[in-house]
Amino acid sequence: MALDSVALAPLYQGPNINRIRLLAEAPKKPAFSLKSLVPSKSKLTTIETKRIMFVLDETIHKVELVTLLSSVASTSEGLEGMLGDDIMKAVREHEDLSQVLLDKFSYLQDEERRLRAEEEFKDEGWFRDRLLCVQQHKSHLPPLMQQVRESTKNLLRLLLSNPQAARLLQMESLGRSAEAQSFIDSLLELRGFLFEKLLTSPMEARDKAHFLQDLTRRNKRNQEVIDALEQELAASSKNRHAKAQKENFVIQELKNHLHQVLRFSEKSLLRTKHESEKQQKADFQASQARVAKIRQETLQLQSQFHNLLVENREAEQALRKKKYKVETEIENWIQKYDTEMSEKQDEYEELDIIHREEKAQLEELKYRHSALVEEFSQIREEREINSKKNWEAEQEMLHMVRAATLIQAVWKGYLVRSMLRSKKKRGKGRAKAKGK
């Protein structure tokens, strides 16, 4: 199996304390305390940080298992009985897929290298055909890479479901490549940094940054003072050396002159030598006095630096006390908040139980109401139908009454007319009878 080696640069670079230049004499006690650079907690307390570290540990464990698959595939005969048939079958299939992927990668790299070497023939037909063939092979790579990913996931599932096989696989750590081991070391380094980062609270991180800034600023200021003193000392030494050279040159000239006039004035030569030695001694004493003065000034500056350190320590101690007081108050408030929230949570759970019971009752009432509404609608429809039938019957009865009344009226009229006709006929008969 092919694993890409990933080089991770250090994610955090703190100040290199070994590069800090100290004074001429190192103090017996340390100039500053490194306790502010160490987290106050040694264990993770929140569930979120524990989950983050758990995810990272699982990732490192899976990477360790994946980086050993190539070694397992090469030594499958010795591990076949211990890992199981399913795992060994999955390892062989994964190795075959990885080998196919590597072959395709190497083939494409060779073809691209040849095409770059023959780029001057890019207008030729055969060149375009080869370029099209390379592009087609490239299009086949994503599905194959996806198959390798799926095969890796399947292998990890099998290994994680069989802890004994995973332990046996981890015992083959000597078969891991150097690039894979470097990647795992980088992950472990990342885990250490992340663990330290999760242990450090925001307030501690801010105090740590301020402390390092103050330390850097003080070191820079002290270094500037030391550089100035060193420059002054170098200038003084240079002037002294120049004066000594000049005096030596004068002495040499005088010696030459005395050597020339020795036969004439030995007494004058001795006097001149005595004066030159006296002048040299006076110059040396003056130079020693200047060196002592410069050393005294250096000691005074060191004393001032020590006093500033003491003052800064006292100020830092006061700030630490204030910080501890504030953290204590915050913890008390957090405990009070947790207590109140637990009480509210209990009250909420009770209200939620009551709400659920009332909701169930409401659902039951709604169900009953819907049944009653449906029954009421049916009754209302039946009443409307009955009322409509009654109205129609009344209308029909009214119509029949009107018809009967009309028939009776017509019949009565007919009877009256019939009676009147009969009377008229009788009257006419009587009149005829009288006439005759």
KOLTORGU-501562 format. One record per residue (C-alpha): x, y, z; residue in one letter. Coordinates in steps of 0.5 Angstrom, whole numbers, plus 2048, in hexadecimal, padded with zeros to 3 digits. Layout:
# KOLTORGU-501562
XYZA ...
# end
This chain:
# KOLTORGU-501562
800800800M 8038077FEA 80380C804L 804813802D 809816807S 80781D80AV 80C82180EA 808826813L 80C82C815A 80C82D81DP 80583181EL 808835824Y 80F838825Q 81083B82CG 81683F82DP 81C83C82EN 81F83D835I 82683A833N 82784082ER 825845834I 82C849835R 82D84A83DL 83184F840L 83984E842A 83784B848E 831846849A 82D84784FP 82C842854K 825841854K 82184184DP 81F84884AA 818845849F 81383F84AS 81183B845L 80B839849K 80783E845S 80983A83EL 806833841V 7FE832841P 7FB832848S 7F782C846K 7FA825845S 7F3821843K 7EE82383EL 7E7825841T 7E282783CT 7DF821838I 7E0825831E 7E8825833T 7E781E834K 7E381C82ER 7E982082AI 7EE81C82DM 7EA81682CF 7E9817824V 7F1819824L 7F3813827D 7EE80F823E 7F181281DT 7F881081FI 7F6809821H 7F380881AK 7F980B816V 7FE80681AE 7FA801818L 7F9803810V 801804810T 8027FD812L 7FD7FA80CL 8037FA807S 8087F680CS 8027F180EV 8017F0806A 8087EE805S 8087EA80BT 8017E780AS 8047DF80BE 8067E0813G 8007E4815L 7FA7E1811E 7F87DC816G 7F87E281BM 7F57E7818L 7EF7E3815G 7ED7E180ED 7E87E780DD 7EE7EC80FI 7F37E980BM 7EE7E9805K 7ED7F0806A 7F47F2806V 7F67EE800R 7F07F27FCE 7F27F87FFH 7FA7F77FDE 7F77F57F6D 7F37FB7F5L 7F97FF7F8S 7FE7FC7F3Q 7F97FD7EDV 7F98057EFL 8008057F0L 8018027E9D 7FD8077E6K 80080D7EAF 80780A7E7S 8048097E0Y 8018107E0L 8088147E3Q 80C8107DDD 8078127D8E 8078197DAE 80E8197DBR 80F8177D3R 80981C7D1L 80D8227D4R 81481F7D1A 81081F7CAE 80C8257CBE 80F8287C4E 80A8237C1F 8048257C4K 8018277BDD 8028207BBE 7FC81B7BBG 7FF8157BFW 80181A7C4F 7FA81C7C5R 7F88157C5D 7FD8147CBR 7FA81A7CFL 7F38187CEL 7F58117D0C 7F98147D6V 7F28187D8Q 7EE8127D8Q 7F380E7DCH 7F28147E1K 7EB8147E1S 7EB80C7E3H 7EF80E7EAL 7EA8127EEP 7E580B7EEP 7EC8077F0L 7EE80C7F5M 7E780B7F8Q 7E78047F8Q 7EE8047FCV 7EA809801R 7E4804802E 7E97FE802S 7ED802808T 7E780480CK 7E57FC80BN 7EB7FA80EL 7EB7FF813L 7E47FC815R 7E67F5815L 7EC7F781AL 7E97FB81EL 7E37F681FS 7E97F1821N 7ED7F4826P 7F27EE827Q 7F37EE81FA 7F57F6820A 7FA7F4826R 7FD7EF822L 7FE7F481CL 8017F9820Q 8067F5822M 8097F581BE 80B7FC81CS 8127FB819L 80F7FA812G 80C801812R 81080680DS 81480C810A 80F81180CE 80980D810A 80D80E817Q 80F815815S 807816814F 80581381AI 80B81681ED 80881D81CS 80181B81EL 803819825L 807820825E 800823823L 7FD81F828R 80182282EG 80182982BF 7F982882BL 7F9825832F 7FD82B835E 7F9830831K 7F282D834L 7F582D83BL 7F783483AT 7F183983CS 7F083F838P 7F284383EM 7F883F83FE 7FA840837A 7F9847838R 7FD84783ED 80284383BK 803848835A 80384E839H 80984A83DF 80D849837L 80C84F834Q 80E85383AD 81484E83BL 81684F834T 815857835R 81A85783BR 81F852838N 81F857832K 82085D836R 82585983AN 829857834Q 82985E832E 82C861838V 83185B838I 83385C830D 834864832A 838862838L 83C85D833E 83D86282EQ 83F867833E 844862836L 84786082FA 84886882DA 84B869834S 850863832S 85186582BK 85386C82EN 857869833R 85B86482EH 85C86A829A 85F86E82FK 863868831A 86586782AQ 86786E829K 86B86E82FE 86E86882DN 87086B827F 87387282AV 87786D82FI 87A869829Q 87B870826E 87E87282CL 88286C82DK 88586D826N 887874828H 88A87282EL 88E86C82BH 890871826Q 89287682BV 894871831L 89C872830R 89A87A831F 89587A837S 89487483BE 892878840K 88D87B83CS 88A875839L 889872840L 885878842R 88187883BT 87F87083DK 87D872844H 878877841E 87687383CS 87486D841E 871872846K 86D875840Q 86B86D83EQ 86986C845K 865872846A 861870840D 860869842F 85E86B849Q 859870845A 85786B841S 855866847Q 85186C84AA 84D86C844R 84C865844V 84A86584BA 84586A84AK 842867844I 841860848R 83E86484EQ 839867849E 838860846T 83785E84EL 83286384FQ 82E862849L 82E85A84BQ 82B85D852S 82686184EQ 82485B84AF 823856850H 81F85C854N 81B85C84DL 81A85584DL 818855855V 81385A854E 81085684EN 810850852R 80C853857E 807856852A 80685084FE 80584C856Q 7FF852857A 7FC850850L 7FD849851R 7F984A858K 7F484E854K 7F384984FK 7F2843854Y 7ED848857K 7E9849851V 7EA84184FE 7E783F856T 7E1844855E 7E084184EI 7E083A850E 7DB83C856N 7D683F851W 7D783984CI 7D5835852Q 7CF839854K 7CD83984CY 7CE83284CD 7CA831852T 7C4836850E 7C4833849M 7C382C84CS 7BE82E850E 7BB83184AK 7BC82B846Q 7B882784CD 7B282C84CE 7B282C844Y 7B2824844E 7AC824849E 7A9829845L 7AA82583ED 7A781F841I 7A1823843I 7A182683CH 7A181F839R 79C81D83DE 79782383CE 799822834K 79781B835A 79181D838Q 790822832L 79181D82DE 78C819830E 78781E831L 789820829K 787819827Y 78181982BR 77F820828H 78081E821S 77C818822A 77681D825L 777822820V 77681C81BE 77081981EE 76D82081FF 76E822818S 76B81B816Q 76581D81BI 765824818R 765821811E 75F81C813E 75B822816R 75C82680FE 75A82180BI 75481F810N 752827810S 752827809K 74E821808K 74982480DN 74982B809W 748827803E 742823806A 73F82A809E 74082D802Q 73D8277FFE 737827804M 73682E803L 73682D7FCH 7318287FDM 72D82C801V 72D8317FCR 72B82C7F7A 7258297FBA 7238307FDT 7238327F5L 71F82C7F4I 71A82D7F9Q 7198347F7A 7188327EFV 71482C7F2W 7108317F6K 70F8367F0G 70D8307ECY 70882E7F0L 7058357F1V 7058367EAR 70282F7E9S 6FC8317EEM 6FB8387EAL 6FB8357E4R 6F68307E7S 6F28357EAK 6F28397E3K 6EF8337DFK 6EA8327E4R 6E883A7E4G 6E78397DCK 6E38337DDG 6DE8367E1R 6DE83C7DDA 6DC8387D7K 6D78347DAA 6D483A7DDK 6D483D7D5G 6D18377D3K 
# end
